[in-house]
Amino acid sequence: MAYKKGEDRRQRTLFPDCIDDYVEQDSPVRLMDAFVDRLDMERLGFQRFVPADTGAPGYDPRDLLKLYTYGYYYEVRSSRKLARQCLINIEVMWLLCKLTPDFRTISDFRKDNKEAIEKTFREFNRFCLGEKLFSKSFVSIDGSKFKAVNAKDRNFTLNKLDDRIARLDQNIDRYLRELDEYDAEEGRKLSKEELEHKLEECKERKQRYEGYRELLEQSGDKQISLTDPDSRLMKANEGFCVGYNPQVAVDAESHLIAGFEMTNSPTDHGHVTQLSSEIKQEYEVPVLEATADKGYECPEDHANALASGIVPNVIQRDGSCTEEVKFDYHEAEISDEQKGSTKPEDLKACLEAGVIPDAYKDILTDVKLVEEKSYVADIADSDVLKMTDAEMKAKAAEGYFVRDAERNFIYCPQGHMLRQKSIKRNGMIRYCNKLACKHCKNKCTTADFKEVDFNKDKLIILARGYKPQDSDDSDDGRAKPPRQKRTKEVKKVVKYVLHLDENKMSQRMCLSEHPFGTLKRSLGQYYFLLKGIVKVTAEMALFCLSYNMRRAINMKGVPALVAALR
């Protein structure tokens, strides 16, 4: 029996086949075509949405947007690969009506329309809202690390630079010593010229690292990335990587991505309120419930969320289903209208006055007005400003953390420098030095590493384990630091017990991990091709758009969606 045979490649036909016949009616490209044709390109801010009167004709931005939508849907993101798809892919030929833009035109479109591409994702979400694909019940928030175009060797933190410079100083001293002793020794492994070459390399590298350190100290940044300046070193499941930490909110029932926020923060702390507020506005609901994992634990952010009409069901580290939230007390008369309102300004006024709004009557309980006392050491701060670098080190050796406000680092009792790690939501500045703590046996703080928090106006605090005594000498004869004078501060706060929804928190993992698993594993979108947080935001918008299109097609089908768009 013979095999099936195709047509002769050299056979000519009088009436060519219609290209539309090659594209199935339920093909996703038909949805992409209908969706982009419906967009208002001027309102979204696309460049060259009106053709120029003179010069060679350009490409319609709609056609290039269709090409990128197709590419990110089918794992083809490179501009060169997209240009090739225009020549070999029948669906792309149908989508672009056989246009063949070159790779540079394709690349420039994505670069020049960053904000408009992000708005396109939100426009598709509005269409899905109109089709009632979003449940609007609650959202689950999570973050995931995506690699940037920046190798770890081209990322430097201040602690890393301090360590590298210290090692280079040791190498320079060793090479200088070996050069001095060169004539008196025999049988050396390196020649004099090789030693001089290595010495020059070390000096050049040290000068470059000192330049990076000076730049960081002047700018106040914590790290520098040489290829993608906005990317940051952060811990991922596979170890440390240089990248971004986008925050994604997933709709509970549909699993559609309701919104995202691009960040380069290594942790998830404090990202519930901002992302949820944007989604609440899109959903047009009076109160939005959100759930997140333990990484989002931040009392100040949760209080801000409640004041914005968002209920933060954040999983607690101790496994409990309640959380204490507090607000600075402001005495005020609350009207019944304010109590029944869901406007953020009215919610905040009620919570700060110690009144539970009607919207939270089953969520917040146990109102308490209490006074909080805090002690501030004020004797040594003014003296620290007058200290030299050597005097700061000597003071730190007595059992203090001493802050150099001008250069923005801390001296610990062991003489190591702690650099700024982050600024907390309450304004406290966190300093640490993990490299110095690896082999340090002295427990100066309660953290595993030397992590200490300083108020922006604070310059010296007592280290843990160095308890001042009334006498100047200890039992072993070692001098003890004098007792710090302390000033007591008292302020009134309102405390509430927030009752968390255990059912919503138990669904979190099934919701939050779904999009990231699809994007990273199924679509291979675990890294970015562009540089800079603005461009990366546009690329993340294309990630989320391709994911939401897949979900919408699975829920309703291509023909029904296309009919709704026309």
C-alpha positions as CSV (number, residue, x, y, z in Angstrom):
1,M,0.0,0.0,0.0
2,A,1.4,3.4,-0.9
3,Y,1.9,6.4,1.5
4,K,-0.2,9.5,1.4
5,K,1.3,12.1,-0.9
6,G,1.2,15.8,-0.8
7,E,1.0,18.3,-3.6
8,D,3.9,19.0,-5.9
9,R,5.8,22.0,-4.6
10,R,6.4,23.2,-8.2
11,Q,2.7,23.0,-9.2
12,R,1.2,26.3,-10.2
13,T,-2.4,27.1,-9.4
14,L,-4.6,29.6,-11.2
15,F,-6.6,30.6,-8.2
16,P,-4.5,30.5,-5.0
17,D,-6.0,29.2,-1.7
18,C,-7.5,31.8,0.6
19,I,-5.1,32.3,3.6
20,D,-8.1,32.6,5.9
21,D,-8.9,29.0,5.2
22,Y,-5.6,27.9,6.9
23,V,-6.6,29.5,10.3
24,E,-9.1,27.6,12.4
25,Q,-12.2,29.4,13.7
26,D,-11.2,28.7,17.3
27,S,-7.5,29.7,16.9
28,P,-6.3,32.2,19.5
29,V,-5.0,34.5,16.8
30,R,-8.6,35.4,15.9
31,L,-9.1,36.7,19.5
32,M,-5.8,38.6,19.4
33,D,-6.8,40.2,16.1
34,A,-10.3,41.2,17.3
35,F,-9.0,42.5,20.7
36,V,-6.3,44.7,19.2
37,D,-8.6,46.1,16.5
38,R,-11.0,47.3,19.2
39,L,-8.3,49.2,21.1
40,D,-8.2,53.0,21.1
41,M,-4.5,53.5,20.3
42,E,-4.6,57.2,20.9
43,R,-6.1,56.9,24.4
44,L,-3.6,54.2,25.3
45,G,-0.7,56.3,24.2
46,F,0.8,54.3,21.4
47,Q,3.3,56.2,19.2
48,R,2.6,56.8,15.5
49,F,-1.0,55.8,15.8
50,V,-1.6,58.3,13.0
51,P,0.5,57.8,9.8
52,A,2.8,60.6,8.8
53,D,2.0,62.7,5.8
54,T,5.5,62.5,4.4
55,G,8.2,60.0,4.1
56,A,8.1,56.2,3.6
57,P,5.0,54.5,5.0
58,G,5.5,53.0,8.4
59,Y,3.9,50.0,10.2
60,D,0.6,50.3,11.9
61,P,1.2,49.9,15.7
62,R,-1.8,47.6,15.8
63,D,0.0,45.1,13.6
64,L,3.2,45.2,15.8
65,L,1.1,44.8,19.0
66,K,-0.6,41.8,17.5
67,L,2.8,40.3,16.7
68,Y,4.0,40.7,20.2
69,T,0.8,39.4,21.7
70,Y,1.2,36.3,19.5
71,G,4.9,35.9,20.4
72,Y,4.4,36.0,24.2
73,Y,1.4,33.7,23.9
74,Y,3.5,31.1,22.0
75,E,6.9,31.6,23.8
76,V,8.5,33.6,21.0
77,R,9.8,36.8,22.6
78,S,13.0,37.7,20.7
79,S,12.6,40.4,18.0
80,R,14.7,38.4,15.6
81,K,12.7,35.3,16.1
82,L,9.5,37.2,15.7
83,A,10.8,38.6,12.4
84,R,11.4,35.1,11.2
85,Q,7.9,34.0,12.3
86,C,6.5,36.6,9.8
87,L,8.2,34.6,7.0
88,I,7.4,31.0,8.0
89,N,4.3,31.0,10.3
90,I,1.0,30.8,8.5
91,E,-0.9,32.2,11.5
92,V,1.4,35.2,11.8
93,M,1.0,35.8,8.0
94,W,-2.8,35.8,8.6
95,L,-2.5,38.1,11.6
96,L,-0.2,40.7,9.9
97,C,-1.7,40.2,6.4
98,K,1.8,39.0,5.2
99,L,3.6,42.0,6.5
100,T,7.3,41.3,7.2
101,P,8.8,44.0,9.5
102,D,12.5,43.7,10.3
103,F,13.7,42.8,13.8
104,R,14.8,46.4,14.6
105,T,11.3,47.8,13.9
106,I,9.8,45.1,16.1
107,S,12.3,45.8,18.9
108,D,11.8,49.6,18.8
109,F,8.1,49.2,19.0
110,R,8.3,47.4,22.4
111,K,10.9,49.9,23.6
112,D,9.0,53.0,22.6
113,N,5.5,51.9,23.9
114,K,6.3,50.7,27.4
115,E,3.5,52.5,29.2
116,A,0.9,51.8,26.4
117,I,1.6,48.0,26.5
118,E,1.0,48.0,30.3
119,K,-2.4,49.8,29.7
120,T,-3.2,47.2,27.1
121,F,-3.1,44.5,29.7
122,R,-5.5,46.5,31.9
123,E,-7.8,47.1,28.9
124,F,-8.1,43.3,28.4
125,N,-9.0,42.9,32.1
126,R,-11.7,45.5,31.7
127,F,-13.1,43.5,28.8
128,C,-13.1,40.4,31.0
129,L,-14.8,42.3,33.7
130,G,-17.5,43.3,31.2
131,E,-17.9,39.7,30.3
132,K,-18.2,38.8,34.1
133,L,-15.2,36.5,33.9
134,F,-13.9,37.9,37.2
135,S,-15.6,36.6,40.3
136,K,-14.7,39.7,42.4
137,S,-14.9,37.6,45.6
138,F,-11.4,38.0,46.8
139,V,-7.8,38.0,45.5
140,S,-4.7,36.1,46.4
141,I,-1.4,38.0,46.3
142,D,2.1,36.5,45.9
143,G,5.5,37.4,44.5
144,S,8.0,35.4,42.5
145,K,11.6,36.1,41.4
146,F,12.3,36.6,37.7
147,K,15.8,36.8,36.5
148,A,17.1,40.0,35.0
149,V,19.7,40.6,32.3
150,N,22.5,40.9,34.9
151,A,24.9,38.3,36.1
152,K,25.7,37.9,39.8
153,D,29.3,38.8,39.2
154,R,28.1,42.2,37.9
155,N,26.1,43.0,41.0
156,F,27.8,44.5,44.1
157,T,26.5,45.3,47.6
158,L,28.4,47.5,50.0
159,N,29.3,44.6,52.2
160,K,30.5,42.7,49.1
161,L,32.7,45.6,48.1
162,D,34.1,46.0,51.6
163,D,35.1,42.3,51.6
164,R,36.6,42.4,48.0
165,I,38.6,45.5,48.8
166,A,39.9,44.0,52.0
167,R,41.0,40.9,50.1
168,L,42.7,42.9,47.4
169,D,44.6,44.9,50.0
170,Q,45.9,41.6,51.4
171,N,46.9,40.5,47.9
172,I,48.6,43.8,47.1
173,D,50.6,43.6,50.4
174,R,51.6,40.0,49.5
175,Y,52.7,40.8,46.0
176,L,54.7,43.8,47.2
177,R,56.4,41.7,49.8
178,E,57.2,39.0,47.3
179,L,58.7,41.6,44.9
180,D,60.9,42.9,47.7
181,E,62.1,39.4,48.5
182,Y,62.3,38.3,44.8
183,D,66.1,38.6,44.4
184,A,66.8,36.7,47.6
185,E,64.7,33.6,46.7
186,E,65.1,31.0,44.1
187,G,62.7,28.6,42.4
188,R,59.8,30.9,42.3
189,K,56.6,30.0,40.5
190,L,56.0,33.5,39.1
191,S,58.5,35.7,37.4
192,K,59.0,39.3,38.4
193,E,57.1,40.6,35.3
194,E,54.1,38.3,36.2
195,L,54.1,39.5,39.8
196,E,54.1,43.2,38.6
197,H,51.3,42.4,36.2
198,K,49.2,40.8,39.0
199,L,50.0,43.7,41.3
200,E,48.7,46.2,38.6
201,E,45.6,44.1,38.1
202,C,44.8,44.2,41.8
203,K,45.4,47.9,42.1
204,E,43.1,48.6,39.1
205,R,40.4,46.3,40.4
206,K,40.6,47.9,43.9
207,Q,40.3,51.4,42.3
208,R,37.2,50.3,40.4
209,Y,35.6,48.7,43.5
210,E,36.3,51.9,45.5
211,G,34.6,53.9,42.8
212,Y,31.5,51.6,43.1
213,R,31.5,52.0,46.9
214,E,31.8,55.7,46.8
215,L,28.9,55.9,44.3
216,L,26.7,53.8,46.6
217,E,27.6,55.8,49.7
218,Q,26.8,59.1,47.9
219,S,23.5,57.8,46.4
220,G,22.3,56.0,49.5
221,D,21.5,52.8,47.5
222,K,22.2,49.4,49.0
223,Q,23.6,47.7,45.8
224,I,24.7,48.4,42.3
225,S,24.0,46.3,39.1
226,L,26.2,47.1,36.2
227,T,24.1,45.7,33.3
228,D,20.6,46.3,34.5
229,P,20.8,49.2,37.0
230,D,17.3,48.6,38.5
231,S,17.8,44.8,39.1
232,R,18.7,43.6,42.6
233,L,20.3,40.6,44.2
234,M,17.6,38.5,45.9
235,K,17.0,35.0,47.2
236,A,15.0,32.7,45.0
237,N,14.1,29.0,45.3
238,E,17.2,28.0,43.2
239,G,19.5,30.2,45.3
240,F,20.5,33.8,44.9
241,C,19.8,35.6,41.6
242,V,19.8,39.1,40.3
243,G,16.3,40.0,39.2
244,Y,12.9,41.5,40.0
245,N,10.1,40.5,42.4
246,P,6.8,41.2,40.6
247,Q,3.7,41.1,42.8
248,V,0.7,39.4,41.3
249,A,-3.0,39.4,42.5
250,V,-5.1,36.4,41.3
251,D,-8.9,36.4,41.2
252,A,-10.3,33.7,43.5
253,E,-12.6,31.7,41.2
254,S,-11.4,32.5,37.7
255,H,-7.7,32.4,38.4
256,L,-7.3,35.4,36.1
257,I,-4.5,37.9,37.0
258,A,-6.4,40.9,38.4
259,G,-3.3,43.1,38.6
260,F,0.4,43.2,39.1
261,E,3.0,45.5,40.6
262,M,6.6,45.4,39.4
263,T,9.2,45.7,42.3
264,N,12.9,45.1,42.8
265,S,12.4,44.6,46.6
266,P,14.0,41.3,47.7
267,T,11.1,40.6,50.1
268,D,7.3,40.8,49.9
269,H,6.8,42.9,53.1
270,G,4.4,45.8,52.7
271,H,3.0,45.1,49.2
272,V,-0.6,44.3,50.1
273,T,-2.1,47.7,50.3
274,Q,-0.9,49.3,47.0
275,L,-1.7,46.4,44.7
276,S,-5.1,45.7,46.3
277,S,-6.1,49.3,46.2
278,E,-5.7,49.4,42.4
279,I,-7.7,46.2,42.0
280,K,-10.4,47.5,44.4
281,Q,-10.8,50.5,42.2
282,E,-11.1,48.3,39.1
283,Y,-13.6,45.9,40.7
284,E,-15.7,48.8,42.0
285,V,-16.4,47.0,45.3
286,P,-16.8,48.8,48.7
287,V,-14.5,46.3,50.5
288,L,-12.0,43.9,49.0
289,E,-10.7,40.9,50.8
290,A,-7.1,39.8,50.0
291,T,-5.0,36.8,51.2
292,A,-1.3,36.4,51.3
293,D,1.4,34.2,52.9
294,K,3.7,34.8,55.8
295,G,6.1,36.9,53.8
296,Y,3.6,39.7,53.7
297,E,3.6,40.1,57.5
298,C,3.8,43.8,58.2
299,P,1.5,45.4,60.8
300,E,1.8,48.9,59.4
301,D,0.8,47.7,55.9
302,H,-2.2,45.8,57.3
303,A,-3.4,48.9,59.2
304,N,-3.1,50.9,56.0
305,A,-5.0,48.2,54.1
306,L,-7.9,48.4,56.6
307,A,-8.0,52.1,56.3
308,S,-8.2,51.8,52.5
309,G,-11.1,49.3,52.5
310,I,-9.1,46.1,52.2
311,V,-9.2,43.2,54.5
312,P,-5.7,41.6,54.7
313,N,-6.0,37.9,55.4
314,V,-2.3,37.3,55.9
315,I,-1.2,34.0,57.3
316,Q,0.4,34.3,60.7
317,R,3.7,32.7,61.6
318,D,2.2,31.2,64.8
319,G,-0.7,29.7,62.9
320,S,-3.4,31.7,64.6
321,C,-6.4,33.2,62.9
322,T,-6.3,36.6,64.6
323,E,-3.9,39.5,64.3
324,E,-3.5,42.7,66.4
325,V,-3.6,45.9,64.4
326,K,-3.2,49.4,65.8
327,F,-3.7,53.0,64.8
328,D,-2.4,56.2,66.3
329,Y,-5.3,57.6,68.4
330,H,-7.0,60.8,67.2
331,E,-10.0,61.9,69.2
332,A,-12.9,62.8,67.0
333,E,-16.7,62.7,66.9
334,I,-17.8,60.0,64.4
335,S,-21.2,60.5,62.7
336,D,-23.5,57.6,61.7
337,E,-22.9,58.5,58.1
338,Q,-19.1,58.1,58.6
339,K,-19.6,54.9,60.4
340,G,-21.7,53.4,57.6
341,S,-19.4,54.7,54.8
342,T,-16.8,52.7,53.0
343,K,-14.8,55.7,51.7
344,P,-11.1,55.4,52.7
345,E,-11.1,58.7,54.5
346,D,-14.1,57.8,56.6
347,L,-12.7,54.3,57.4
348,K,-9.5,55.8,58.5
349,A,-11.2,58.4,60.7
350,C,-13.3,55.7,62.4
351,L,-10.4,53.4,63.1
352,E,-8.2,56.2,64.5
353,A,-11.0,57.3,66.8
354,G,-11.6,53.8,68.2
355,V,-14.9,53.2,66.4
356,I,-15.4,50.0,64.4
357,P,-17.0,50.9,60.9
358,D,-20.1,48.9,59.9
359,A,-18.1,47.4,57.0
360,Y,-15.8,45.7,59.6
361,K,-18.4,44.8,62.3
362,D,-17.7,41.1,62.0
363,I,-14.0,41.4,61.3
364,L,-12.7,43.7,64.0
365,T,-13.4,43.2,67.7
366,D,-11.9,44.0,71.1
367,V,-11.3,47.8,70.8
368,K,-8.7,49.0,73.3
369,L,-7.3,52.5,73.9
370,V,-3.9,52.1,75.5
371,E,-0.8,54.1,76.1
372,E,2.5,52.9,74.6
373,K,5.7,53.8,76.3
374,S,9.1,53.9,74.6
375,Y,12.5,54.9,75.8
376,V,15.0,56.8,73.7
377,A,18.7,57.1,74.7
378,D,19.7,60.7,74.1
379,I,23.0,61.2,75.9
380,A,25.4,60.0,73.3
381,D,23.9,61.1,70.0
382,S,25.2,64.6,70.1
383,D,28.6,63.3,71.1
384,V,28.8,60.9,68.2
385,L,28.6,63.7,65.7
386,K,31.8,65.1,67.1
387,M,33.7,61.7,67.0
388,T,36.4,60.8,64.5
389,D,36.3,57.5,62.7
390,A,38.8,56.0,65.3
391,E,36.7,57.3,68.2
392,M,33.6,55.7,66.7
393,K,35.3,52.3,66.5
394,A,36.6,52.6,70.1
395,K,33.1,53.5,71.3
396,A,31.6,50.6,69.5
397,A,34.2,48.2,71.1
398,E,32.7,49.1,74.5
399,G,29.5,47.4,73.5
400,Y,27.6,49.7,71.2
401,F,26.3,50.0,67.7
402,V,27.6,53.4,66.5
403,R,26.2,54.9,63.4
404,D,28.2,57.2,61.1
405,A,25.3,59.3,59.7
406,E,27.4,61.0,57.0
407,R,28.6,57.8,55.4
408,N,25.5,55.8,56.4
409,F,27.0,52.7,58.1
410,I,27.3,51.1,61.5
411,Y,30.3,50.0,63.5
412,C,29.5,46.9,65.6
413,P,31.3,45.9,68.8
414,Q,33.6,43.7,66.9
415,G,34.8,46.5,64.6
416,H,32.9,45.4,61.5
417,M,30.9,47.8,59.3
418,L,27.1,47.1,58.9
419,R,25.6,48.6,55.7
420,Q,22.0,49.7,55.1
421,K,19.8,46.7,54.0
422,S,16.4,48.2,53.9
423,I,14.0,50.9,55.2
424,K,11.0,49.4,57.0
425,R,7.5,50.7,56.7
426,N,7.7,52.4,60.1
427,G,10.7,54.4,59.0
428,M,13.3,52.3,60.8
429,I,16.5,51.7,58.8
430,R,17.9,48.2,59.0
431,Y,21.6,47.6,58.8
432,C,23.4,44.2,58.5
433,N,26.6,42.5,57.4
434,K,26.2,38.8,56.7
435,L,29.7,38.3,55.5
436,A,31.2,39.6,58.7
437,C,28.8,37.5,60.9
438,K,29.6,34.1,59.3
439,H,32.5,33.4,61.7
440,C,31.6,35.8,64.5
441,K,30.8,34.1,67.8
442,N,29.6,37.2,69.6
443,K,25.8,37.5,69.7
444,C,25.2,41.2,69.5
445,T,21.6,41.0,68.4
446,T,18.7,38.6,68.6
447,A,18.9,38.0,64.8
448,D,21.0,35.2,63.3
449,F,23.1,37.9,61.7
450,K,24.0,41.4,62.9
451,E,20.8,43.1,61.9
452,V,20.0,46.2,63.8
453,D,17.3,48.8,63.3
454,F,18.0,52.5,63.7
455,N,15.7,55.5,63.8
456,K,16.8,58.1,61.2
457,D,17.7,60.4,64.1
458,K,19.4,57.8,66.2
459,L,23.2,57.4,66.2
460,I,24.1,55.0,69.0
461,I,22.4,52.0,70.7
462,L,23.5,49.4,73.2
463,A,24.4,46.0,71.8
464,R,22.7,42.9,73.1
465,G,24.9,41.0,75.6
466,Y,26.6,44.2,76.8
467,K,24.6,45.1,79.8
468,P,25.8,48.2,81.6
469,Q,26.4,47.9,85.3
470,D,26.4,50.5,88.0
471,S,30.1,50.0,88.5
472,D,32.7,50.8,85.9
473,D,34.4,47.4,86.1
474,S,33.1,43.8,85.7
475,D,34.1,40.7,87.6
476,D,36.8,39.9,85.0
477,G,38.2,43.4,85.2
478,R,36.9,44.5,81.8
479,A,35.5,48.0,81.7
480,K,31.8,48.3,81.2
481,P,30.1,51.1,79.3
482,P,28.2,53.7,81.3
483,R,24.5,53.4,81.7
484,Q,22.7,55.4,79.0
485,K,20.3,58.1,80.0
486,R,16.8,57.5,78.6
487,T,13.9,59.7,77.8
488,K,10.4,58.2,78.1
489,E,7.9,58.9,75.3
490,V,4.2,58.2,75.7
491,K,1.5,58.1,73.0
492,K,-2.0,56.8,72.7
493,V,-2.9,54.0,70.2
494,V,-6.1,52.2,69.4
495,K,-5.7,48.4,69.1
496,Y,-8.1,46.0,67.4
497,V,-8.2,42.2,67.0
498,L,-8.5,41.4,63.3
499,H,-10.2,38.0,62.6
500,L,-8.7,36.3,59.6
501,D,-10.7,34.2,57.2
502,E,-9.2,30.7,57.6
503,N,-11.0,29.4,54.5
504,K,-9.6,32.0,52.2
505,M,-6.1,31.6,53.6
506,S,-6.2,27.8,53.0
507,Q,-7.0,28.5,49.2
508,R,-4.0,30.8,48.9
509,M,-1.5,28.4,47.5
510,C,-3.8,26.9,44.9
511,L,-4.5,30.4,43.6
512,S,-1.2,32.3,43.8
513,E,1.1,29.5,42.5
514,H,-1.1,28.8,39.5
515,P,-0.1,31.8,37.3
516,F,3.6,31.6,38.2
517,G,3.7,27.9,37.4
518,T,2.1,28.5,34.0
519,L,4.3,31.5,33.1
520,K,7.6,29.9,34.3
521,R,7.2,26.2,33.5
522,S,4.8,26.0,30.6
523,L,5.7,29.2,28.8
524,G,9.4,29.5,29.8
525,Q,8.9,33.1,31.0
526,Y,11.1,33.0,34.1
527,Y,13.5,35.7,32.9
528,F,13.3,39.1,31.3
529,L,14.8,40.2,28.0
530,L,14.7,44.0,28.7
531,K,16.6,46.2,31.1
532,G,15.3,48.8,33.5
533,I,12.2,48.5,35.7
534,V,10.0,50.5,33.2
535,K,10.8,48.2,30.3
536,V,10.5,45.2,32.5
537,T,7.1,46.3,33.6
538,A,5.9,46.3,30.0
539,E,7.3,42.8,29.5
540,M,5.5,41.6,32.6
541,A,2.3,43.1,31.2
542,L,2.8,40.9,28.1
543,F,3.3,37.9,30.4
544,C,0.1,38.6,32.2
545,L,-1.8,39.4,29.0
546,S,-0.8,36.1,27.4
547,Y,-1.8,34.2,30.6
548,N,-5.2,35.9,30.9
549,M,-6.0,35.2,27.3
550,R,-5.4,31.5,27.9
551,R,-7.6,31.6,30.9
552,A,-10.4,33.5,29.1
553,I,-10.2,31.1,26.1
554,N,-10.5,28.1,28.5
555,M,-13.5,29.7,30.2
556,K,-15.5,30.9,27.3
557,G,-13.9,29.9,24.0
558,V,-12.5,31.9,21.1
559,P,-15.8,32.3,19.0
560,A,-17.7,33.7,22.0
561,L,-15.0,36.1,23.0
562,V,-14.6,37.3,19.4
563,A,-18.3,37.8,19.1
564,A,-18.3,39.9,22.3
565,L,-15.5,42.1,20.9
566,R,-17.4,42.9,17.7
